[in-house]
Amino acid sequence: MGQIGWPSKTHWVVPSESGGILLDPPLEEAACLVVQNHERRVNGADVASHAGLGELTRSARREIIEAAVAYTTGYRDLDFPRQLEQRPLILSGHQPELFHPGVWLKNFVLAEIARRTGAVPINLVIDADTIKGTSLPILQGTLANPQLGTISLDDYQPLVPFEIREVQNPECFLSFPQRVCEQLGPFVAKPFVLDLWKFVKQRFGEEKRLGYILAQSRHLLEKEWGLVTLEVPQSRVCRSRSHLLFVARLLTELPRFREVYNAALARYRRLHRVRSAAQPLPDLGSQGEWIEAPFWVWRRDKPRRKPLFVSAKEDRIVLSDRNGWEFPLDVAGSVGVEKAAECLADLASAGVFLRCRALMTTLWARLVLADYFIHGIGGAKYDEVTDDIIREFFGVEPPPYMVVSGTLWLVKGEHRSCVEDLRAVEAELRQVRFHPERLFTNGSVDAKLEANLSHDELKVVEELIAAKHAWISKQQTRENARERFLAIRQINEAFQPFLASIVGQLEERRRKLLQQIRRQSIFRYREFPFCFFEESSLREFLQQVTKLSRADATGSGNSRNSA
């Protein structure tokens, strides 16, 4: 396995070697933060209470635990004791897809921290996102000549949210493991996809939505591996009363929230010298009287997500997708927000779905729901913006979070980088081109060259060396600069026929190194789905987390600098 490290926040880097993992902070510190944050919440001293969200937090936590229990027990037995609401709550989340092992590592960290603290671990299934494509990266070819190709999981269906996206081609979907094994045959003896698809076929009989089938199958597999966690779709969280109250409040204060949101993005771009207005996220825009909100809206008859826009009237606000749909919310009086939340709850029955964007999902999770949140590197970098929004809009210091990442290569074996070798060869080629005289005056090299040169050729070489030294020793001036440059270049070119064999050898070595580097870059690709790996490799990689916790218990080096 590779090195394990915990770099500081400003140096989050995906581990470069196979088996490497990143945990920031380390496990024992993360476990302590979970306990401390839980105690603050119980005592009413947490950030949510300081932000005036204490009561909302209590109801929101109760609702997400109830939703997670109900959802999880719909497809697997529950291993949790009762009185879950009294325990700390930790969250993570990802889209319900076949992600790479570095993403899956978050689930193992989630379960391990829960085991150490007695917390309730919930993984959010981010089903409000859309499926960008159903072609997954896969290795093709041979060990000697690997190719990076794609393999289809299902027929393509453009930009439909996971929440409603059903399997389009059952034959393609169910035959996926056999096709994977055929293509991976030269590289992986027994891909784990065969084991995963036993659960997939089972769930396909009960569930038709692609993302849910994959997520539930993975969760069933995790249970076999000893992970004790709950899962709940983001869509169910968005339908909870507490979340709708939160949304209604933000919509009534949208002008100020938009100002804070866009200012946070501007500060991020300045700090990180980002020029693109679309990075890390686009600003919330406006169209006349309509202000863009940080939510998606889509309709059952038109499932493509649209940004939600809001227009404020005297005693109400109007929601719109700016594509023919509008919906008024009464926000007058002291109970306006509660009335608005009740109206929002009725949207689903009318076939309209209001969902959080990514940044709002983690803001809600970190500020209101969880005692601790586990991020990947990408989400963590974006949450610099979230931290800024929490400070400016809610007036509190944002709660801390954990960053988890890892790298596992699909093909076992030593893949020593050849980049330095290539640099050395290219340096030698530059030497031949620009300093050929040195090859005849470096002891061992000149003897080999001289053996292949005739007496007359050696005499020419000696004359070229003398001429080169004469021009080099002549001081350069404005008057002779061009003449000096052209003369040295002409001498260097005159050397080349005598060095043809060396150039040929170096060029051939360079060609082979470039081929090897290309091969290595394919073998070092880290985005292959976790189910393409062998079980033994996955277990060794993912269960490092458990081994780390055992080492902690015996007091053996779990620090930011340990390896």
C-alpha positions in Angstrom: 0.0 0.0 0.0 1.1 3.6 -0.6 1.8 6.4 1.8 -0.8 7.8 4.2 -0.6 11.5 4.9 -2.6 14.4 6.3 -1.6 17.6 4.6 -2.9 21.0 5.7 -6.0 22.5 4.2 -4.1 24.7 1.7 -2.3 21.6 0.3 -5.1 19.1 -0.4 -3.7 16.9 -3.2 -5.0 13.6 -4.5 -2.5 10.9 -3.5 -0.3 10.1 -6.5 0.6 6.5 -5.7 -1.6 3.5 -5.6 -2.9 2.7 -2.1 -2.3 6.2 -0.9 -5.0 7.9 1.2 -5.6 11.4 2.5 -7.4 12.0 5.8 -7.6 15.6 7.0 -7.9 15.7 10.0 -6.7 12.3 11.1 -9.2 9.8 12.5 -8.7 10.4 16.2 -9.0 14.2 15.7 -12.1 13.8 13.6 -13.7 11.5 16.2 -13.0 14.1 18.9 -14.6 16.8 16.9 -17.7 14.7 16.4 -18.1 14.3 20.2 -17.3 17.9 20.9 -19.7 19.2 18.3 -22.4 16.9 19.6 -21.9 18.1 23.2 -22.2 21.7 22.0 -25.4 21.0 20.2 -26.9 19.3 23.3 -25.9 22.3 25.4 -27.3 24.8 22.8 -23.8 26.1 22.1 -23.4 24.9 18.5 -23.2 27.1 15.4 -26.8 26.3 14.4 -28.1 27.6 17.7 -26.0 30.8 17.5 -27.4 31.3 14.0 -31.0 31.1 15.4 -31.5 27.6 13.9 -31.5 25.5 17.1 -35.2 24.4 17.0 -35.0 23.8 13.3 -31.9 21.7 13.8 -33.7 19.4 16.3 -36.6 18.8 14.0 -34.4 18.4 10.9 -32.2 15.8 12.6 -35.2 13.8 13.8 -36.6 13.9 10.2 -33.5 12.8 8.4 -32.9 9.9 10.9 -36.5 8.8 10.4 -36.2 9.1 6.6 -32.9 7.2 6.6 -34.2 4.4 8.7 -37.3 4.1 6.5 -35.4 4.2 3.3 -32.6 1.8 4.4 -35.0 -0.8 5.9 -36.8 -0.9 2.5 -34.0 -3.0 1.1 -31.8 -4.3 3.9 -31.9 -5.2 7.6 -31.1 -2.5 10.1 -28.2 -3.0 12.5 -28.8 0.1 14.7 -30.0 0.2 18.3 -32.9 2.5 19.3 -32.8 6.1 20.5 -30.8 7.2 17.5 -31.8 10.9 18.0 -29.7 11.0 21.2 -26.5 10.1 19.3 -24.1 12.3 17.3 -24.8 12.5 13.6 -22.2 12.4 10.9 -22.9 12.7 7.2 -21.2 12.2 3.8 -22.7 11.9 0.3 -22.2 11.3 -3.4 -24.1 10.7 -6.6 -25.5 7.1 -6.9 -23.1 5.9 -9.6 -20.2 3.5 -10.0 -17.5 5.8 -8.6 -13.8 5.1 -8.2 -12.3 3.5 -5.0 -11.1 6.9 -3.7 -14.7 8.1 -3.5 -15.9 4.8 -1.9 -13.3 5.4 0.8 -15.5 8.1 2.3 -18.1 5.4 3.2 -15.5 3.4 5.1 -14.3 6.5 7.0 -17.9 7.3 7.8 -18.5 3.9 9.3 -15.2 3.9 11.2 -15.8 7.2 12.9 -19.3 6.1 13.8 -17.9 3.0 15.3 -15.4 5.0 17.4 -18.0 7.6 18.6 -21.3 5.8 18.7 -22.6 8.3 16.1 -25.4 7.7 13.5 -23.6 7.6 10.1 -25.8 8.6 7.1 -24.7 8.7 3.5 -26.7 11.1 1.4 -27.6 9.7 -2.1 -27.3 12.9 -4.2 -30.2 12.0 -6.6 -31.0 15.6 -7.5 -28.0 15.5 -9.9 -28.3 14.4 -13.5 -26.6 11.5 -15.1 -24.0 13.0 -17.4 -23.5 9.8 -19.3 -23.7 6.0 -19.1 -20.3 5.2 -20.7 -17.7 4.3 -18.2 -13.9 4.2 -18.6 -12.4 0.8 -19.0 -9.0 -0.8 -20.0 -8.8 -2.4 -23.4 -6.1 -4.1 -25.4 -3.2 -5.9 -23.8 -0.7 -5.4 -21.0 1.9 -4.5 -23.5 -0.4 -2.1 -25.4 -3.2 -1.0 -23.2 -5.9 1.4 -24.4 -8.3 3.6 -22.5 -11.8 2.9 -23.8 -15.4 3.1 -22.6 -18.1 0.6 -21.9 -21.8 1.2 -21.8 -23.9 0.7 -18.7 -27.2 1.6 -20.2 -28.6 3.6 -23.1 -28.1 7.3 -22.9 -30.9 9.5 -21.7 -30.0 13.2 -21.7 -29.8 15.1 -18.4 -32.5 13.4 -16.4 -32.1 13.6 -12.6 -31.2 10.3 -10.8 -34.4 10.7 -8.8 -36.5 9.6 -11.8 -34.0 8.1 -14.2 -35.0 4.5 -15.0 -33.0 1.8 -16.7 -33.5 2.2 -20.4 -32.0 -1.0 -21.8 -32.3 -3.9 -19.3 -30.3 -6.3 -21.6 -27.4 -3.9 -21.7 -27.6 -3.1 -18.0 -27.8 -6.8 -16.8 -25.1 -7.9 -19.2 -22.7 -5.3 -18.0 -20.5 -7.6 -15.8 -20.0 -10.1 -18.5 -18.8 -7.4 -20.9 -16.6 -5.9 -18.3 -14.9 -9.2 -17.6 -14.3 -9.8 -21.3 -12.6 -6.5 -21.8 -10.6 -6.6 -18.5 -9.5 -10.2 -19.0 -5.9 -9.3 -19.8 -5.6 -7.0 -16.8 -7.8 -8.2 -13.9 -8.4 -11.9 -13.1 -11.8 -11.5 -11.4 -13.4 -8.1 -11.4 -15.5 -7.4 -8.4 -18.4 -6.4 -10.7 -19.5 -10.1 -10.6 -20.2 -9.9 -6.9 -21.8 -6.5 -7.0 -24.2 -7.6 -9.8 -25.7 -10.3 -7.6 -27.2 -7.5 -5.6 -28.0 -5.5 -8.7 -30.1 -8.3 -10.2 -31.9 -8.6 -6.9 -32.7 -4.9 -6.6 -33.6 -4.7 -10.3 -36.6 -6.9 -9.5 -37.8 -4.3 -6.9 -36.5 -1.0 -8.3 -36.3 0.4 -11.8 -34.3 3.7 -11.2 -30.7 3.2 -12.3 -29.1 5.3 -9.5 -31.1 3.7 -6.7 -30.3 0.2 -7.9 -26.6 0.9 -7.9 -26.6 2.7 -4.6 -28.7 0.1 -2.8 -26.6 -2.8 -4.3 -23.4 -1.1 -3.1 -24.9 -0.5 0.4 -25.9 -4.2 0.6 -22.3 -5.1 -0.3 -21.0 -2.8 2.4 -23.2 -4.6 4.9 -21.5 -7.9 4.0 -18.2 -6.2 4.6 -19.2 -5.1 8.1 -20.1 -1.4 7.5 -22.9 -0.2 9.7 -24.4 2.9 8.0 -27.7 4.4 6.9 -28.5 6.0 3.6 -31.2 8.4 2.4 -31.8 10.1 -1.0 -31.3 13.9 -1.1 -34.8 14.2 -2.6 -36.3 12.8 0.7 -34.4 15.4 2.7 -35.6 18.2 0.4 -39.2 17.1 1.0 -38.9 17.3 4.8 -40.8 20.0 6.6 -37.7 21.5 8.3 -35.9 21.8 5.0 -38.9 23.4 3.3 -39.0 25.9 6.2 -35.3 26.7 5.6 -35.9 27.1 1.8 -38.9 29.4 2.5 -36.7 31.6 4.7 -34.0 31.9 2.2 -36.5 32.7 -0.6 -37.9 35.5 1.5 -34.4 36.9 2.1 -33.1 36.1 -1.4 -31.8 39.6 -2.4 -29.5 39.7 0.6 -28.6 36.0 0.2 -27.7 36.5 -3.5 -25.5 39.4 -2.6 -23.6 37.4 0.0 -23.4 34.3 -2.3 -22.0 36.3 -5.2 -19.5 38.2 -3.0 -18.3 34.9 -1.6 -17.7 33.6 -5.1 -15.8 36.8 -6.1 -13.5 36.5 -3.0 -12.8 32.9 -3.9 -11.9 33.8 -7.5 -9.6 36.6 -6.3 -7.9 34.4 -3.7 -7.3 31.5 -6.2 -6.8 33.7 -9.2 -9.7 32.2 -11.1 -10.6 34.1 -14.2 -13.6 32.1 -15.4 -16.9 33.5 -14.2 -18.2 29.9 -14.2 -15.7 28.7 -11.6 -16.0 27.3 -9.0 -19.7 28.0 -9.6 -21.6 30.6 -11.6 -23.0 33.7 -9.9 -26.7 33.8 -9.1 -28.0 36.0 -11.9 -31.1 38.1 -12.5 -33.6 38.7 -15.3 -35.4 42.0 -14.8 -37.4 41.6 -11.6 -36.5 37.9 -11.3 -33.6 36.9 -9.1 -32.0 33.5 -9.4 -32.1 31.2 -6.3 -29.6 28.5 -5.4 -32.1 25.7 -6.2 -33.2 23.6 -9.2 -36.8 23.1 -10.3 -38.1 20.6 -12.8 -41.5 19.2 -13.8 -42.5 15.6 -14.3 -43.5 16.3 -17.8 -40.3 18.3 -18.4 -37.6 16.6 -16.3 -34.7 18.8 -17.4 -33.6 20.9 -14.4 -34.0 24.6 -14.6 -32.6 27.3 -12.3 -35.3 28.6 -9.9 -36.1 32.3 -10.2 -38.0 34.5 -7.6 -39.9 37.7 -8.0 -41.0 39.6 -4.8 -44.4 41.2 -4.7 -46.1 43.1 -1.8 -47.3 40.2 0.3 -46.0 37.3 -1.7 -43.2 35.9 -3.8 -43.5 34.2 -7.1 -41.4 31.2 -8.2 -40.7 30.5 -11.8 -38.4 28.4 -14.0 -38.6 31.2 -16.7 -39.9 28.5 -19.0 -43.7 28.8 -18.6 -44.1 27.8 -15.0 -44.9 30.1 -12.1 -46.1 29.5 -8.5 -47.0 32.2 -5.9 -46.1 31.9 -2.3 -48.0 33.9 0.4 -45.4 35.2 2.9 -47.5 37.9 4.6 -47.8 38.1 8.4 -45.8 36.4 11.2 -46.5 32.9 9.9 -45.6 33.7 6.3 -42.6 31.4 6.2 -44.6 28.5 7.6 -47.4 29.1 5.1 -44.8 29.3 2.3 -43.3 25.9 3.5 -46.7 24.3 3.4 -47.2 25.5 -0.2 -43.8 24.2 -1.2 -44.8 20.8 0.2 -47.7 20.8 -2.3 -45.5 21.2 -5.3 -44.6 17.5 -5.5 -48.2 16.5 -5.8 -48.5 18.9 -8.7 -45.6 17.2 -10.4 -43.1 20.0 -9.6 -39.8 19.2 -7.8 -37.7 21.8 -6.0 -34.2 20.6 -5.2 -31.0 22.0 -3.7 -27.9 22.7 -5.7 -24.7 21.2 -4.5 -23.5 24.1 -2.4 -26.9 24.4 -0.7 -26.9 20.6 0.0 -23.7 20.8 2.0 -24.6 24.1 3.6 -27.8 22.5 5.0 -26.0 19.3 6.0 -23.1 21.1 7.8 -25.0 23.9 9.4 -28.2 22.2 10.4 -28.1 18.4 10.2 -24.7 17.0 11.1 -22.3 17.1 14.0 -19.6 16.4 11.3 -19.5 16.2 7.5 -17.1 14.2 5.3 -16.0 15.7 2.0 -13.9 14.6 -1.0 -11.3 17.1 -2.2 -13.5 18.6 -4.9 -16.4 19.3 -2.5 -14.1 20.6 0.2 -12.5 23.2 -2.1 -16.0 24.5 -3.1 -16.9 24.6 0.6 -14.5 27.5 1.0 -17.3 29.4 -0.6 -19.9 27.8 1.7 -17.8 28.8 4.8 -17.8 32.4 3.6 -21.6 32.4 3.1 -22.2 30.9 6.6 -20.0 33.6 8.1 -21.6 36.5 6.2 -25.3 35.4 6.0 -25.8 33.6 9.3 -23.1 35.4 11.3 -21.4 32.4 12.8 -18.1 30.6 12.2 -18.7 27.5 10.0 -18.4 24.1 11.5 -15.4 22.0 10.5 -15.4 19.2 8.1 -13.2 16.3 7.1 -11.5 15.7 3.7 -11.0 12.1 2.5 -9.4 11.0 -0.8 -7.5 8.0 -2.1 -5.9 6.5 -5.2 -5.9 2.9 -6.3 -4.6 1.7 -9.6 -6.5 -1.0 -11.5 -3.4 -3.1 -12.6 -1.1 -4.4 -9.9 2.6 -4.2 -10.1 5.5 -1.7 -10.1 4.8 1.2 -12.4 8.0 3.2 -11.8 7.7 6.6 -13.6 9.8 7.0 -16.7 9.5 10.7 -16.8 12.9 11.4 -15.3 14.5 8.9 -17.7 12.8 10.8 -20.6 14.2 14.1 -19.3 17.6 12.6 -19.2 17.4 11.3 -22.8 16.1 14.7 -24.0 19.0 16.4 -22.2 21.4 14.2 -24.0 19.8 15.0 -27.4 20.1 18.7 -26.6 23.8 18.1 -25.7 24.3 16.5 -29.1 22.6 19.3 -30.9 24.0 22.3 -29.1 27.3 21.1 -27.5 28.5 18.2 -29.8 32.2 19.1 -29.2 31.8 17.9 -25.6 31.1 14.3 -26.7 34.7 14.2 -28.1 36.3 15.5 -25.0 34.7 13.6 -22.2 37.1 10.6 -21.9 35.0 7.4 -22.3 32.6 8.9 -24.9 35.3 10.1 -27.3 37.0 6.7 -27.4 33.8 5.0 -28.7 33.3 7.8 -31.3 36.9 7.7 -32.5 36.7 4.0 -33.1 34.1 4.6 -35.8 35.8 7.5 -37.5 38.5 7.5 -40.2 41.7 9.5 -40.0 40.4 12.2 -42.2 37.1 12.4 -40.3 39.0 12.7 -37.0 40.9 15.6 -38.5 37.7 17.3 -39.5 36.3 16.8 -36.0 39.4 18.4 -34.5 39.1 21.4 -36.7 35.4 21.8 -35.8 36.2 21.6 -32.1 38.9 24.2 -32.5 36.6 26.5 -34.5 33.8 26.1 -31.9 36.2 27.0 -29.0 37.5 30.0 -30.9 34.0 31.4 -31.4 32.9 30.6 -27.8 36.0 32.3 -26.4 35.4 35.4 -28.6 33.5 38.0 -26.5 30.1 38.7 -27.9 29.3 42.3 -29.0 26.4 44.0 -30.7 28.4 44.1 -33.9 29.4 40.4 -34.0 26.4 38.8 -32.2 24.6 37.6 -35.3 27.8 36.4 -37.0 28.9 34.6 -33.9 25.4 32.9 -33.5 25.3 31.7 -37.1 28.9 30.4 -37.0 28.3 28.4 -33.9 25.1 27.0 -35.3 26.8 26.0 -38.6 29.6 24.3 -36.6 27.1 22.4 -34.5 25.3 21.2 -37.7 28.6 20.2 -39.2 29.2 17.9 -36.2 25.9 16.0 -36.8 27.0 13.4 -39.5 29.7 12.2 -37.1 27.0 11.7 -34.3 24.3 10.0 -36.4 24.6 6.6 -34.6 24.3 8.3 -31.1 21.3 10.3 -32.2 19.7 7.2 -33.6 20.2 5.3 -30.3 18.8 8.3 -28.3 15.8 8.8 -30.6 15.0 5.1 -30.3 15.3 5.2 -26.5 13.1 8.3 -26.4 10.5 6.6 -28.6 10.3 3.6 -26.2 10.2 5.8 -23.2 7.3 7.8 -24.6 5.5 4.6 -25.3 6.2 3.4 -21.8 5.0 6.7 -20.3 1.8 6.5 -22.3 1.3 3.0 -21.0 2.0 4.1 -17.4 -0.4 7.0 -17.7 -3.2 4.6 -18.6 -2.3 2.2 -15.7 -2.1 5.2 -13.3 -5.6 6.4 -14.3 -7.6 6.5 -11.0 -11.2 7.0 -12.3 -12.1 3.4 -13.1 -15.3 2.2 -11.2 -14.6 0.4 -7.9 -16.3 -2.8 -9.2 -13.6 -3.2 -11.9 -11.0 -4.1 -9.3 -10.3 -7.4 -7.6 -11.8 -7.9 -4.2 -8.5 -8.4 -2.5 -7.1 -5.1 -3.8 -10.3 -3.2 -2.7 -10.3 -4.7 0.7 -6.6 -4.0 1.3 -7.1 -0.4 0.2 -10.4 0.4 1.9 -9.8 -1.4 5.1 -6.6 0.7 5.8 -9.1 2.9 7.7 -9.8 0.0 10.2 -6.1 -0.8 10.5 -5.4 2.9 11.2 -7.9 2.9 14.0 -6.3 -0.2 15.5 -2.9 1.5 15.3 -4.3 4.5 17.1 -5.6 2.4 19.9 -2.1 1.0 20.5 -0.6 4.5 20.3 1.4 4.0 17.1 1.8 7.1 15.1 -1.4 8.6 13.8 -0.2 12.1 13.2 -0.1 14.5 10.3 3.4 13.5 9.5 3.2 9.8 9.9 3.5 7.4 7.1 
